Amino acid sequence: MSIPVTAAHTSGNWVRDLTTKRGEMAFRQETLGDFLHSLGVYDPQTKQITFDADELTPLSIRRIALPIEGNMIKQWMLEDVLRGALLPAKAIYETSKGRKILDGLQRTDVEARALDYLLRYEGGDLSSIPIFAQKIIQKVGRSLLRSEEYLQQSVFLQLWRNLDESNVYPQEDEVLRLFMVLNIGQQRMVSRDPLDTLDILFPYLYQLFKRWGIIITRGDRISRLVAEYELYSFRYLVGGAIAYADGTPHIAYGATKLTSGWYDVTETLIFLVRTQNKRKSVVGQQTIDPSFFLNQQQLFKERQDIVDLVYRKLKDISNEDAYHDFTWVCKELNREITRIYKQHRKWHTAIIASDNFFLPLMAALGKARQEKVEKLEQHKQEILELLRAASPQTDPLQFFSPPDRCLESTQKQVRSNIGRTYRAIVYKAWLTYFRQGRAAPTMVLDWQEALRKRKE
């Protein structure tokens, strides 16, 4: 738990950030001991180290501290600070309840662990120090700082205060916006490991959906019961966001796979990707076939391509139109579809658990927004009114009737590229509806016409 801010924790020469309502920034130099104590990480009286990433980061940008062991960059950093290296400045948010880290969580974690290892080493408790850290201490040798010297090392801080945190629209959350700018907003995406970048973007999207009132559940499988309670898989929502932002349904299908194991990407995979030029490697007792690295090279490229898309497209979706569009689909439209089609398992979960329906629907809606379709809101409201007037077990959207025009019979005509073609049909039908309204007095979405014109 961070301690309350006092006069000693602030600095003069505050400069206004004119992109914020009241935000100010100042630079500060202080000792490492004072810095860690101000965060509540180090207790000078008990010599205890407590590092809790959740407590040290603002709610809207919660992240984790990556393990040092096995992480080459953090191990190098640990070795350097034990020798007395100065690390780049950190961005710190001063709040009434204490300091929060906007940028520099991993560096602070290394500095805290280094102090912990030094104190244990000096206390003769070598067995409690991890083996990898013992090896680093031995490697540093005579250059190893004493804990007293280490605590007097300088740290450089970029302090922020008076930032607003929005409860509805993340684009109004000045803390979240600053976090994005500090981490990726002014850097070329190719200069960063795509796994690290997704680690930044996914918490942003997670908070975005939560603030829109969309409830997220764990895992990827959605049951009929979950559908009625409007619980969405995070992987699924990210795919919808990508489809909406890009205006096409197909790339999002592959991109959603990246969210699986959001914080659970193994060190082995990261190691293999970063050493893809090697002919073979041994991880533990397992020998990796050289061809595996070629596969990882392609995986790395696919991840990078999708990260570039996410960065370009999704950074601007947190506006009022996106808020209304997502809540219209995920709440209002889904609520009526689950009510009407409750006895039809396939269509009961069409929005909440079908990539081949939800992604193209979101893509079509995003495309209509990009085109500034004049009557979009009117058409959205009209289809809701139609569904609200429909009785359960009817089929107002022609999913399964009449036999010659429904979506099911249209899908049965597809013989190749089945998943892609299914998405193209749904995309074309919804986009046509958003542009023009209902297809005919007795037909809302013309699935057969969408199949014929899907490539236009």
N, C-alpha and C positions, 0 to 999 in steps of 0.2 A: 504494500500500500504506500503510495507516495505521500510525503509530508506536506502540510500547507505551505503556500508560498509566503516568504517573508521579504523584507526589504533587501536582504542580502542576495536574494535570488534574481533580482531585476537589475536593469542597467539603464543609464540615461541614453540620450540621443536616439529616442524612438522615432522611426520614420513611418509615415502613413503609407499603407498599400492602397492605392486609389481604386483597385478593382474590388475592394471590400467596403462594407458600410462603415466599420470603425477599426479595422485591423491595423496593427502596427508591428514593425519589426526592428530589432536591435541586435548588435553583435556583443558577445560576452566571452571573456576568457576567465576560466577559474580552474582550480585544481581538480584532478580526477576524483580525489576523495570527497571533496565538497559536492561534485556533480553526482556521484553515485549515492551519496547520502541524501541529496535533495530529491532524488527519485524514490527513495525508500528502499533502494537495493542494498545499501551497505549501512550497518549499524556500528558506529565507532566504539560504542561501549561493549557490545558483546562480540564484535568482530565477525558477525554473521552476515552471510550473503543470501539474499532472497530475490530471485529474478522471476517475475511473473509477467509474461508478455501481455496478457489480457489487461492487467492493471496499468501497464506502461503505455498503452496505445489508446487513442480515443475510440469510443464505441463504434463509430462508423467505419473505421479502418482496421479492425482487429486483425492481427497477423500472428504468426508463430515465430519463435526463435529456432532456427534450423540447428540441428546438432553440429557440434564442432568436429567430432570424430568422423572421419571419412570425407569431410568437406575440405577440399584442398585449399580453397581461398581462406576459409576461416582458420584453418590450421596455420597457414602462413601468417595471418594477422595475429594469431596468438603468439607465435614465435617473435614477431616484430615488437609487440607491445611489451613483452617480457624483457626485451633489450632496451626499451625506452623510446620506441617509435611514436611519433605524433600521427594521429589519424585525422582524416578530413573532418570538417565541421559537421555537426549534427543539427537538425532542425527540431526545436523544442517548443511545445505549445504551453504557455503559462495559463493555468486556470485557477479558479478560486479554491479548487480542491487539490491542487498540486500540479506537477509537471507531467506532460504526456509527450511521447516521442512521435514526431511526424516522419522523420527520416533519420536513420541511423540505429535502428533496433538491433541489427546483427552486430554492428560495431560495439554497441553498448554491452551486448551479451558477451562478446569476447573479452572486453575490459573487465567485466564483473567476474567471469570465470577465471581470468588470469589472476585477479586479486585473491580469489578463493584458493587457487592452487598455490600461490606464494605463501599465504598464511598457513596452509596445511604443511607445506614443505618446511617452513621455518619452525613449525611446531613439532617436527619430527614424525608427522603422520603421513608418511609417504605412501603407505598401503591404500589410503583413501583417495589417492589421486589416480585418475584413469591411466592406463598403461600408455596410451598415445601421448598424454600430457607429460608423463614422466620422461618419455623419450625426447620430447621437445625441450624440457628443462635441462636434460643432460646435454643436448645439442647446443643450447645457448651457453652453457658452461659459465665461465667467469664474467660474461656480459650480463648475467641475470641480475636484475635490480632487486634490492631489498624492498620489503613491503612499504617501509617508510618513504623510500625514494619514489616508489611507484605511485603512492597516494599523492605525492607532490607534483606529479606530471601534469602538464597543462592540457586542458581540453578547450576546444573552440566551439562556441554555440551560436546558432542563429535563432534568437528568441522571437516568438510570436505571441501576441495577446489580442484580446477583444475580437475574436473571430466568432461569427454566428454559425450555429449548427441547426440546420433545418429539420423539421419533423416530417415533411412531406416530400419536397422535391430536392433530390441530392444536388442539382445544379445550384441550389441556394445554400448548400452546406459549404461554408468557406473553408472549414477544416478539411473536408473530403476533397474539395477542389485543389487546395494547396498540396495535399498529399499526392494527388495524381500528377501535378506539375513537378513536384520535387523528384518523383520516381521515374516518370516516363514522359512527361509533357514536353520537355525540351531536348530529348535525346532520340537519335535515330534508332528505330527498333532493331535493326540488324546488329547494333552494337551490344545488345543484351541477350542473355540466354532466354529463349522463348519460354522456358519453364518458369523462370523468375518473373517474366512479364505477366504471364497468366496468373501467377500467384498474386500479383497486384490487382489485376482487372477483376478477378472473380469476387474478392471481398467487396469491391465497388458495386458489382451487379447484385450481389447477395443483399446488400443493404438497400439498393434501389428497389428491388422487388418487395422487400419487407415494408418499406415506407409507402409503397403503393397498396399495401394491404393484401398482398398475394401471399398465401401461407405456403411455406416450403416444408416438405417432408424429406426424411432421409431415404436414400436408395433410389433406384430407378423404376421399380415395379409399382404400378398404381392399381389398387383393387377397386372393385365396384363401390365398396363402402367409402374408400378414400375419395373417390370421384364426387360422391354426394356432399362431402365436407370441403370440397374445393382445395385439396392439398396437392401441390405440384412438386415434381422432382426438380431440383436445381439444375441438373443437366438439361432437362427438357426446356426450362425457361431460358437458359442461355442460348439454346438452339433457336427458340422463338425470337429472342432479341437480335441475334445475328441475321435471321431471315428478314425481320422487320427493318433493320437498319440497311440491309443490302438490297432489299426488294426482289430477291430471288430465293427460291426454296431449296435449291440443291446443295450449295456449299455448306449450309448450316447442318445438314444431316451428318456430314463427316466431322464438323467442328464440335458437335455436342459430345463426341467421344472423349474429347480432351478434359472434360470436367470430371470424368470418372477418376476417383482417387485424387481429388483436387489438392489436398495437402499430403497425399500418400504416394507421390512419385518416388520410386525407390532410388537409393543412392547408387545402386548397381546400374540402373538405366542411365542416370546422369553421367556416371563415370564412363560408361560405354559410348555414349554420344560424344562426349568431349574427347575421347581417345579413338575416334573412328578411323584415324589414319594408321593405327597399329594393325598388324596382321592377326594377332591373337592376344588374348589376355586371360589371366586367371583371377577369378573372383571367388574367394574362399577356396573350396576344393573343386570348383567347376571350371573346366576348360571351355572357352567360348570359341566356336568355329569361326574362322576368318570371314566367311560369307555373312555372318551375323552383323558385322559392322556395316556392310553395304545396306542391309535392311535398316539399320539404325540411322544411317546417313539420309535415307529417303524419309524416315520418320521425322528426323530433325527438320528437314526442308518443309514437310507438310505442316509441322507445328509452327514454323516460322511464318509460312504463308498465312495461316489462320490467325496468328497473333497480329500480323500486319493488318488483316481485315478487321479484327476486333478493335484494334487501336484506332484505325481510320474511321470506322463506322459507328462504334458504340459510344464513343466519347460524347456524342451529341444527342443521344436518344433521350436523355433525362429531361425532357421538356414537357410542357402541359399536354401537347397532342399525344405524345407517347404514353403518358400516364392514363389519359382517357381511352386510348386504343387498347392498351393491355388490360385495363380493368373491364372494358366492354367485352373483350373476348374471354378472359379468364374468369370473370365473375358473372356478368349479365347473360351473355350468350351461352356459356357453359351451363349455367343454372337452368335455363329453359330446355336445352338439349338433354341434360340428364333427367329432367322431369318427364319430358315427352317420350324419350326412348329408353325408359328404365327397364323394360322387358326385352330390349334388343341389345345384347351384350356388346356387339361390335360397335354400335352407334352411341350407346350410352356413354362411353368414354372417348368419343371421337376427338374432343378437344383436349381432354386432360391426359390422354395416354396413347395417342396415335401420331407418330412422327409424320406419317404420310397425309395427315389431315391438318394438324396444328401448324406445322412449319409452312406449308403453302398458304394457309389462311393468313398467318402473320406476314408472310412475304407480300401477299396481295394487298393487305391493308397498308403496309409500309410503302409499297409502290404507289398506291393511290394517294398517300400523303405527299410523296415526292412530286407527283403530278399535279398536286393542289386541286384534286377533283372537287368541283363546285358543290355538288349535292351529296358529298360523302356522309356527312352527319345525318342528313335526311334519310339516306338509304340504310344506314345503321339502325336508326330508330324504327324504320318501317319493318325491317325483318324481326326486330324484337317484338313489335306489336303483333305481327303475324304469329310468332311462336307463343306469345302469352295468351293468345286467343285459342290456341290449339289444345285439344284434349290429349291425355296420355294414350300411348299406343297408336296414335295417328302418325302420319309421315309427311308433314308440311314441307320438308326439305328434299323430298323424293330420294331418300337414301335407298329404299328397297322397293318402292312402287311409284308408278306403274312398271310392270316388268320390262317394257321396251324402252323406257326413258330414264330409269333410275340409275343412281350411281353404282350400285352393285352390278347391274347388267352391263353398264359401260366398262367397269373394271374387268369383267370377264372377257371382253374383246381384246384385251392387251395380251400379247404373246411374248414380248421381249422387253428388256429393261423395265421390268415390272414396277419396282419401287419408284424409279425416276419418273416413269410415265404416270403412275398414280398421282404423284405430287404435281406433275404438270397439269393434269386434268383439274384437280382441286384448285390449283393456283389460277388457271385461266377462268374457271367458272366464277370464283369469288371476285377476281379483278374485274371481270365484265359486269358483275352485279354492282360493285362499288362505283363503277363508271356510269352505268346506264340504269340501274334499278332492276326490278324483276324482269325475267326473260319473256314472260307472257302472263296474261291474267290468271292462268291456272298453274303457272310454273315460276318458281323463284330463281332457281339455279339450273341452267341448261347443261347437264353433264355430257350429253351426246355432242352438242355443239363444241363444248370445251375439248373433247377428245379430237374432233376434226381440226380445230384451230390451235391446238396446244403449242405448235411450233412457231406461230406468228408472233 
